[in-house]
Amino acid sequence: QVQLVESGGGLVQAGGSLRLSCAASGRTFTMGWFRQAPGKEREFVAAIPRSGSGGSPYYTDSVKGRFTVSRDNAKNTVYLQMNSLKYEDTAVYYCAADPNYRGFYTPRYRYEYAYWGQGTQVSVSS
């Protein structure tokens, strides 16, 4: 069982930046971020496989060019740098981890992730 602990959420004005962190208690392959806005389904944001596993970082279209996902394998930690934040980025952000090796494929669906963090609130004021 892998425990995930997120940090870094908060309130920021539109156009501002935030950096989320997620520390895993054990080794994983892909680590990703999802978000859920009030009244909406949880959606994929970004994911990054473990370096050397074959896959590449993958982003949902709405955050490309604004968000950057990275990880420190030695610390079992994944980061989400969020720049040029928009009001519509407001949501609870969840860290997720996939313990399975998937070659060149980067998982992007909820069912592909076995472990989840408790979520951290990101609020963007317009």
Phi, psi and omega in degrees: 000131180251129177263139180239132181232117180267157173204164174107356179289173179163194180253132181215152177282154176305138184092348181276186184229153172215153176234121177263147176232151177216119180257130179258145182279349181212180182283137177225169174268284180263139171239138185219175178233136172236166176215154179221116176271157181305130178076006182239164176286155175290130184237153178289142177245303184196157178207155180218126178285165174295137182300139181088357181274346176112332182276177181229159175302146183222139184231149169287152188302324187291345181246355180301133181087348180245322182253147176227126177258138178213169179210154174244102184297325181297329181259001184050045185233138176243147182236152173228105176273120183246115179245164179049047184296144180243160179305321182288357174276353179299126183181170165272126181259130182245134172273145180219153181225138178248119183277000187262141173282129184233017177065232184276355183271134175256115183299145185215010178243147184305319186291347180275351183252130185267334186236143185224146172275180184275347178096149176223136185279132172240121181238127181243120180270141183272000000 
